[in-house]
Amino acid sequence: VALSALSVNEVRALQSDLVRSTGGSAIGRYQILDDTLGSLATRLGLSGDERFTPALQDRLALQLARDAGLDRWLEGRLPDDQFRRNLSLIWAGLPLDASNRSAYEGVAGNRAQLSHEAVTAWLRTIRQQG
């Protein structure tokens, strides 16, 4: 399915079908779940007619990162460890801590896809770039 050709409402309908057929609803470049997409659409004032483009998916992911404390982290008011942990509670593919296990390890096949060290390096690069 070419997701960028679908509207947000069409993606949500697809997610409902996926839940019924597979039990899962993660979709798109950030693997956003159905309930999360519904909440984000409401919070961001989306009509549902917007195309689920890469740019919109980036906007949705940015909001999730802000929910995790991105702005406070960038300002130095949230420690790296807490921000990294907050992100891992949003994205199951990120490790919860140095154990390299997802906060959702084993739930619906979830596991960390990146190491704690890789996430730490990624955050360090972001901070250095400002």
C-alpha positions in Angstrom: 0.0 0.0 0.0 1.3 3.4 -0.9 0.6 5.1 2.4 1.3 8.6 1.1 -1.6 8.3 -1.4 -4.0 7.6 1.5 -5.7 10.2 3.7 -5.3 10.0 7.4 -8.8 8.7 7.6 -8.0 6.0 5.1 -4.9 5.0 7.0 -7.0 4.8 10.2 -9.4 2.5 8.4 -6.5 0.4 7.2 -5.2 0.2 10.8 -8.6 -1.0 11.9 -8.5 -3.7 9.3 -5.0 -4.7 10.4 -6.1 -5.0 14.0 -8.9 -7.3 13.0 -6.7 -9.4 10.7 -3.3 -9.4 12.5 -3.8 -7.9 15.9 -1.4 -5.0 15.2 -1.8 -1.6 13.7 1.8 -0.1 13.5 2.1 1.7 10.2 4.3 4.1 8.4 7.9 5.2 8.7 7.5 5.6 12.5 5.3 2.6 13.1 2.5 4.7 14.6 -0.3 2.7 16.3 -4.0 3.3 15.6 -4.8 4.9 19.0 -1.7 7.1 18.8 -2.6 8.3 15.3 -6.2 9.1 16.4 -4.9 11.1 19.4 -2.3 12.9 17.3 -4.9 13.8 14.6 -7.1 15.3 17.3 -4.3 17.1 19.1 -2.9 18.5 15.8 -6.3 19.6 14.5 -6.2 17.3 11.5 -9.3 17.0 9.5 -8.5 13.4 8.4 -8.4 14.4 4.8 -4.7 15.2 4.8 -2.5 12.8 2.9 -0.3 10.5 5.0 2.8 11.8 3.3 6.4 11.5 4.7 6.2 15.1 5.7 3.0 14.5 7.7 4.5 11.4 9.3 7.6 13.5 10.3 5.2 16.0 11.8 3.5 13.3 13.8 6.8 11.8 15.0 8.1 15.3 16.0 5.0 15.7 18.2 5.7 12.3 19.8 9.3 13.4 20.4 8.0 16.6 22.0 5.7 14.5 24.2 8.8 12.7 25.3 10.4 16.0 26.3 12.4 17.0 23.2 12.1 20.7 23.8 13.2 20.4 27.5 16.0 18.0 26.5 17.3 20.4 23.8 17.2 23.2 26.4 19.2 21.1 28.8 16.4 20.8 31.3 15.9 17.0 30.8 18.8 14.6 31.3 19.8 12.4 28.3 18.9 9.2 30.2 15.4 10.4 31.0 14.8 11.6 27.4 16.1 8.3 26.0 13.8 6.4 28.4 10.8 8.5 27.4 11.4 7.9 23.8 11.6 4.1 24.4 8.2 4.3 26.0 6.8 5.7 22.7 8.8 3.6 20.3 9.1 -0.1 21.1 12.1 -0.5 18.8 14.2 1.7 21.1 15.9 0.1 24.2 14.6 1.1 27.6 18.1 1.1 29.1 21.6 -0.4 28.8 20.0 -3.9 28.9 19.1 -3.3 25.2 15.6 -4.6 25.9 12.5 -2.8 24.7 10.0 -1.5 27.3 7.6 -3.8 25.4 10.0 -6.7 24.9 8.0 -9.8 23.8 4.7 -8.0 23.6 3.3 -8.7 20.1 6.8 -9.6 19.0 8.4 -6.3 20.0 12.1 -6.0 20.7 14.6 -3.2 20.6 16.0 -2.7 17.1 18.8 -0.4 18.1 21.3 -0.7 20.9 21.5 1.6 23.9 24.9 2.8 22.6 23.5 3.6 19.2 20.7 5.7 20.6 23.1 7.4 23.0 25.4 8.3 20.0 22.4 9.5 17.9 21.3 11.8 20.7 24.8 13.1 21.2 25.0 13.9 17.5 21.7 15.8 17.6 22.8 17.8 20.6 26.1 18.7 19.0 24.2 19.9 15.8 22.0 22.1 18.0 
